[in-house]
Amino acid sequence: MKITKTNIPGLLIIEPDVFTDDRGYFFESYNHAKFLDANIDPTFIQDNESKSVYGVIRGLHYQLDPYGQSKLIRVIEGKVWDVAVDIRKESPTFGEWFGLEISAENKKQFFIPKGFAHGFSVLSETAIFSYKCDKYYNKASERGIAYNDPQLGIDWNIDPANAIVSEKDRQHPGIENAEMNFNY
């Protein structure tokens, strides 16, 4: 397993060892001991999965502490552009975002610790998106930031005319007005 740090502390790109032959492939999508060896120590307690069509943008989502979630993202089918925004107060990278193409083909994974808003756009005809969480979903603590906040300037790699965004996600405030309670 190869772990690469990004320019934002805490965000990690994880590339599993993939074994291929004429039958197909095999890889460990998660191994707790290897994560501990790499000083990644969430205890995942919930798995989530969604299927979306081309042009869907989901996000930017997070839960307030004490329900903040660390996530391990992967794509089972298709291709997405995955984005994490640092919302940890006092962080030197507060308000900065990092994007990564994750696909069934490249098998990359993205570790996003709590203190980040998260979203993705679907770049393929369809995508099946899966992630592990270290806290349960808590509706009362659910928050979001506008996916199209000009202050963030996120390029979702989708023509805005083709973007499919839920009404709920269209209602999120910009980062300046978003409620957040994470410390660096």
Sequence and secondary structure as in RCSB ss.txt:
>XXXX:A:sequence
MKITKTNIPGLLIIEPDVFTDDRGYFFESYNHAKFLDANIDPTFIQDNESKSVYGVIRGLHYQLDPYGQSKLIRV
IEGKVWDVAVDIRKESPTFGEWFGLEISAENKKQFFIPKGFAHGFSVLSETAIFSYKCDKYYNKASERGIAYNDP
QLGIDWNIDPANAIVSEKDRQHPGIENAEMNFNY
>XXXX:A:secstr
 EEEE SSTT EEEE   EEETTEEE  S  HHHHHHTT      EEEEEEEETTBEEEEEEE TTS   EEEEE
EESEEEEEEEE EET TTTT EEEEEEETTT  EEEE SSEEEEEEE SSEEEEEEEESS   GGGEEE  TT T
TT    SS GGG B  HHHHT   GGG    EE 
